[in-house]
């Protein structure tokens, strides 16, 4: 295997292949002495380690804020990393942060500067979303948001070096061919697949495991393809959640709104739809919506493919319908009129793991429910449909009385757990109330949620 | 003028460029070793330990157990009940049992998980109820009282009673605990992320049987403290120092975030029982409080924390008859510690609940009840028999209620609620009165060391530590003010026990009050010497000499400060001085519950409006207005920054920040994935902060007031606004804290 080559602050660096599972944060701080990038949590939750990652996508440079603590060097091949040290100290974001008193203890500040540098470059104005993955314990965010707003007026400074030119010679080493990967993985099923490493990273930094074999599938371009097919949209398993959010914005806006609150900017810039499906977590956030949309997935082993409904993929806690050496290649969302409601409930609105996430896709014809697909995460050992509730609704008039009857049926479908994110009783009431929210949203004009609904 | 200016934080540019260094950022010598603790997995058990596998693990250089320690095995701030490494018995899950020394941080962490510990389990006391039932406490309950509370309760026309559970809080300083130690010919130099370098010095000295002078402790800055680095850094610093001298190699230790959350203490959880008697206008006649304080397994600072809660059981209200009883319970959980407000917020939440309960009982606007009970401007006594001489609550609250449009908005909200079935709004105004001074009176002292060099540049050192609050900036402003210099002329150096000895923790909001005064004293000594010399040289009176704008004007002649310094140097005038300050007027007997524990009070109030989703319990802060008293502000920008940050942190404490323990004593919320502090979108859409226009009536540094802790209480306005929204939705409004979405939703299930 070749060395891993990437650009760091304008310099091409080569790391031997055995360093592929080193986190970028450790590499920066311990090997390079670049201590401006901080370790706050070492699990992708605080953003103190935020750096800017550039890649060439369809010929153009794309810049994203990512967490260095759970980003592995193996993912960086052919890309370009910018750390706070490379901004020069006089970047408009840095100047605005000083001017608006945006730092107190200063430990989160380099990460915040990097998030804002990426968003400034990309012309983003949704500062709260941009910063959801950057925790600050001192300021209460007010001066930081002021700085973010103020800097909008400033030009993006001229690049100090030509990132694209520096990346160009590295391009060939960076990518892996899908077919050869499929064959390799069929023979090496013990390899750990790394898409965005937002889950795998924690196995290294928190569980302190040392897997021997990795496959950096974020380097497979063919997994990042989105295609409109007859009857729907095929989304490669390697598509970033940030991109998925954009894809859903028009089609299923409530799905996009949920994705806005999925992890954080940094997480969505690393994590993939395939990874979120494959990890099998009962509280993964994309499966409920995808199941409600009747999505299917294509699994591949070597040269063999099979397509199954996503809801059938999840068999029991931690057990998926996935053979050794088989991987998710793509997700298919059928074309349909949008009646999707997606509700993520968490302790904190942004950047939190769901207490539960419910998705409702109910078709009403002539005042009667003709079709219903309801799926929840956080209510069972797997993402799971509420088939009894669905049955209680189908054929019934679409009114409050039917909702009330159907609400009671949740207890037939789910026996939720109590944990630190919520009690079983709370989860059950939530699930029932979310059906009511969906009904009110579909039928009424009154605002029925405090964030994310129509205002 | 250098004071009263919004000068940016002295490290602002360093922060944004990544150049500002924290403990873990310093390049270390090549032979540095890295440390990690092996932790108890049992909340209460006798244990035996086999570390053979640890010793054999990759990169391990040494492993220490309690019997390997050369001196005192104690890292407690005072009570000597907190061994660095457990001996025979463990008292909570996360207690350090052994210390791994390895070549890298990661290898140390890996090896630390390999200890084979055999436990003989005892029954752990995890909850307050379990501790109360078992009679597990730190000493007898303490009582403060004034008047005849029980009798007045009986005679009051109206009465309410209740119990409120108040959750603790994880500090979540962004920089975890960290320290390193360098062996220096038998002495040791420690660099620590600590609010209390002197305590680190003392604990290290005791652990090594060295005199204090052989231990030098430095702190340049912390990545946040909030009280969590007042005593919790001791274990790391002592470990590093012990290992550094044992191996004659530099030693560094930092906690991984999850370890930090599992090992270190947090804000104390409280249960507050109350009985209150009052008149038809809501005027309180008597209150009896019982505080049950969850201290954790060791004492740490629990006594002064619990005392401060008692001392704030009145908040801004005159309680003619009051009795406050405080029980300090010992549990098999982390040893709770200092956290911004130091028990004060919990005490205040108790009386604010009483006010809300009275208001709902009488059907009055809670603000009306608050206003009916404010201390008079002067002359009334607190439950600890201190006369309140400086109360501005009535005027301040009237001004805020007016500027925030409280009354109009209450009407608008009622209208909104009438037309909105699912989303309900609530508004609340909560005041704060916060006592300023360490309640342990001897701590109210500070020192400074100031050098003026022959080129006119000034180096400043003081006993306070910088944790983000801008203390160094403020103290530099004081020096600049005395010398008539620009603040850029003043070089601030790391806090160093070798420069200023016998310091107190930077805590109790007192940093600028104490160190600002000590700095002023030192600078004035030097200035006086310079003036005496210049008066003689120019043959004029000292009243004819002025230091301003970087110059010294001597009887009409203007020379630069640098020239003056050079002349003074050549004339053999000492240009270096120490300064000292002790807070006047304090006299406090905590066992009697009588005296003057505080020099003065800080005041403020906040109005918050919230929106509650009655289907899910989800909620948002729509707007908050704060009016806060910092006396004559030394630096309005830094003060406003403290107020905004404290408010959001306080709101976090009472809403989304929830600590949960399993039945076996395991902390379930031991990572940022499960313990949620506010993020950017949790700040109110509109946050208006204004500073009260008025000087401190006490002679503090330029008549300013302390700012660190008091505004933390402003978060309570959010909690009470949620309570109002619950009431609007027909729910049970008097809920426990924190008001998580779950708790709010459950309060709506009738």
HADDOCK unambig.tbl for C-alpha pairs under 7 A between the chains (distance, minus, plus):
assign (segid A and resid 35 and name CA) (segid B and resid 25 and name CA) 5.51 0.50 0.50
assign (segid A and resid 36 and name CA) (segid B and resid 18 and name CA) 3.91 0.50 0.50
assign (segid A and resid 36 and name CA) (segid B and resid 19 and name CA) 6.17 0.50 0.50
assign (segid A and resid 37 and name CA) (segid B and resid 18 and name CA) 6.97 0.50 0.50
assign (segid A and resid 40 and name CA) (segid B and resid 174 and name CA) 5.37 0.50 0.50
assign (segid A and resid 40 and name CA) (segid B and resid 175 and name CA) 5.76 0.50 0.50
assign (segid A and resid 40 and name CA) (segid B and resid 176 and name CA) 6.89 0.50 0.50
assign (segid A and resid 40 and name CA) (segid B and resid 257 and name CA) 6.94 0.50 0.50
assign (segid A and resid 41 and name CA) (segid B and resid 257 and name CA) 4.93 0.50 0.50
assign (segid A and resid 45 and name CA) (segid B and resid 672 and name CA) 6.08 0.50 0.50
assign (segid A and resid 45 and name CA) (segid B and resid 673 and name CA) 6.67 0.50 0.50
assign (segid A and resid 84 and name CA) (segid B and resid 17 and name CA) 6.11 0.50 0.50
assign (segid A and resid 84 and name CA) (segid B and resid 18 and name CA) 6.12 0.50 0.50
assign (segid A and resid 85 and name CA) (segid B and resid 17 and name CA) 6.24 0.50 0.50
assign (segid A and resid 85 and name CA) (segid B and resid 18 and name CA) 6.33 0.50 0.50
assign (segid A and resid 89 and name CA) (segid B and resid 17 and name CA) 4.93 0.50 0.50
assign (segid A and resid 94 and name CA) (segid B and resid 16 and name CA) 5.43 0.50 0.50
assign (segid A and resid 98 and name CA) (segid B and resid 8 and name CA) 6.83 0.50 0.50
assign (segid A and resid 98 and name CA) (segid B and resid 12 and name CA) 5.51 0.50 0.50
assign (segid A and resid 98 and name CA) (segid B and resid 13 and name CA) 6.36 0.50 0.50
assign (segid A and resid 101 and name CA) (segid B and resid 8 and name CA) 6.15 0.50 0.50
assign (segid A and resid 103 and name CA) (segid B and resid 12 and name CA) 6.29 0.50 0.50
assign (segid A and resid 103 and name CA) (segid B and resid 15 and name CA) 6.84 0.50 0.50
assign (segid A and resid 104 and name CA) (segid B and resid 468 and name CA) 4.21 0.50 0.50
assign (segid A and resid 104 and name CA) (segid B and resid 469 and name CA) 6.10 0.50 0.50
assign (segid A and resid 104 and name CA) (segid B and resid 470 and name CA) 7.00 0.50 0.50
assign (segid A and resid 105 and name CA) (segid B and resid 222 and name CA) 6.58 0.50 0.50
assign (segid A and resid 105 and name CA) (segid B and resid 223 and name CA) 4.92 0.50 0.50
assign (segid A and resid 105 and name CA) (segid B and resid 224 and name CA) 5.37 0.50 0.50
assign (segid A and resid 105 and name CA) (segid B and resid 467 and name CA) 5.51 0.50 0.50
assign (segid A and resid 105 and name CA) (segid B and resid 468 and name CA) 3.35 0.50 0.50
assign (segid A and resid 105 and name CA) (segid B and resid 469 and name CA) 6.96 0.50 0.50
assign (segid A and resid 106 and name CA) (segid B and resid 15 and name CA) 4.82 0.50 0.50
assign (segid A and resid 106 and name CA) (segid B and resid 223 and name CA) 6.36 0.50 0.50
assign (segid A and resid 106 and name CA) (segid B and resid 468 and name CA) 6.82 0.50 0.50
assign (segid A and resid 107 and name CA) (segid B and resid 174 and name CA) 6.23 0.50 0.50
assign (segid A and resid 107 and name CA) (segid B and resid 175 and name CA) 6.32 0.50 0.50
assign (segid A and resid 107 and name CA) (segid B and resid 223 and name CA) 4.94 0.50 0.50
assign (segid A and resid 108 and name CA) (segid B and resid 174 and name CA) 6.52 0.50 0.50
assign (segid A and resid 109 and name CA) (segid B and resid 15 and name CA) 5.96 0.50 0.50
assign (segid A and resid 109 and name CA) (segid B and resid 16 and name CA) 5.79 0.50 0.50
assign (segid A and resid 110 and name CA) (segid B and resid 15 and name CA) 6.68 0.50 0.50
assign (segid A and resid 110 and name CA) (segid B and resid 16 and name CA) 5.56 0.50 0.50
assign (segid A and resid 110 and name CA) (segid B and resid 17 and name CA) 6.70 0.50 0.50
assign (segid A and resid 110 and name CA) (segid B and resid 18 and name CA) 5.60 0.50 0.50
assign (segid A and resid 113 and name CA) (segid B and resid 16 and name CA) 6.52 0.50 0.50
assign (segid A and resid 128 and name CA) (segid B and resid 680 and name CA) 5.42 0.50 0.50
assign (segid A and resid 128 and name CA) (segid B and resid 681 and name CA) 5.32 0.50 0.50
assign (segid A and resid 131 and name CA) (segid B and resid 680 and name CA) 6.19 0.50 0.50
assign (segid A and resid 132 and name CA) (segid B and resid 679 and name CA) 5.88 0.50 0.50
assign (segid A and resid 132 and name CA) (segid B and resid 680 and name CA) 5.75 0.50 0.50
assign (segid A and resid 135 and name CA) (segid B and resid 679 and name CA) 5.77 0.50 0.50
assign (segid A and resid 137 and name CA) (segid B and resid 173 and name CA) 6.40 0.50 0.50
assign (segid A and resid 137 and name CA) (segid B and resid 174 and name CA) 6.84 0.50 0.50
assign (segid A and resid 138 and name CA) (segid B and resid 645 and name CA) 5.12 0.50 0.50
assign (segid A and resid 139 and name CA) (segid B and resid 641 and name CA) 6.01 0.50 0.50
assign (segid A and resid 139 and name CA) (segid B and resid 644 and name CA) 6.32 0.50 0.50
assign (segid A and resid 139 and name CA) (segid B and resid 645 and name CA) 4.12 0.50 0.50
assign (segid A and resid 140 and name CA) (segid B and resid 644 and name CA) 5.70 0.50 0.50
assign (segid A and resid 140 and name CA) (segid B and resid 645 and name CA) 4.12 0.50 0.50
assign (segid A and resid 140 and name CA) (segid B and resid 648 and name CA) 5.11 0.50 0.50
assign (segid A and resid 140 and name CA) (segid B and resid 683 and name CA) 6.45 0.50 0.50
assign (segid A and resid 141 and name CA) (segid B and resid 680 and name CA) 5.56 0.50 0.50
assign (segid A and resid 141 and name CA) (segid B and resid 683 and name CA) 6.90 0.50 0.50
assign (segid A and resid 208 and name CA) (segid B and resid 110 and name CA) 6.51 0.50 0.50
assign (segid A and resid 347 and name CA) (segid B and resid 656 and name CA) 6.00 0.50 0.50
assign (segid A and resid 347 and name CA) (segid B and resid 740 and name CA) 6.87 0.50 0.50
assign (segid A and resid 347 and name CA) (segid B and resid 741 and name CA) 6.60 0.50 0.50
assign (segid A and resid 348 and name CA) (segid B and resid 656 and name CA) 6.20 0.50 0.50
assign (segid A and resid 348 and name CA) (segid B and resid 676 and name CA) 6.43 0.50 0.50
assign (segid A and resid 352 and name CA) (segid B and resid 673 and name CA) 6.85 0.50 0.50
assign (segid A and resid 353 and name CA) (segid B and resid 673 and name CA) 6.97 0.50 0.50
assign (segid A and resid 420 and name CA) (segid B and resid 660 and name CA) 6.39 0.50 0.50
assign (segid A and resid 420 and name CA) (segid B and resid 668 and name CA) 6.49 0.50 0.50
assign (segid A and resid 420 and name CA) (segid B and resid 669 and name CA) 6.98 0.50 0.50
assign (segid A and resid 422 and name CA) (segid B and resid 742 and name CA) 6.76 0.50 0.50
assign (segid A and resid 426 and name CA) (segid B and resid 742 and name CA) 6.26 0.50 0.50
assign (segid A and resid 430 and name CA) (segid B and resid 616 and name CA) 5.90 0.50 0.50
assign (segid A and resid 433 and name CA) (segid B and resid 615 and name CA) 5.50 0.50 0.50
assign (segid A and resid 448 and name CA) (segid B and resid 422 and name CA) 5.47 0.50 0.50
assign (segid A and resid 448 and name CA) (segid B and resid 423 and name CA) 6.02 0.50 0.50
assign (segid A and resid 449 and name CA) (segid B and resid 423 and name CA) 6.62 0.50 0.50
assign (segid A and resid 449 and name CA) (segid B and resid 613 and name CA) 5.81 0.50 0.50
assign (segid A and resid 450 and name CA) (segid B and resid 611 and name CA) 6.82 0.50 0.50
assign (segid A and resid 450 and name CA) (segid B and resid 612 and name CA) 6.97 0.50 0.50
assign (segid A and resid 450 and name CA) (segid B and resid 613 and name CA) 6.11 0.50 0.50
assign (segid A and resid 450 and name CA) (segid B and resid 619 and name CA) 6.36 0.50 0.50
assign (segid A and resid 450 and name CA) (segid B and resid 620 and name CA) 6.78 0.50 0.50
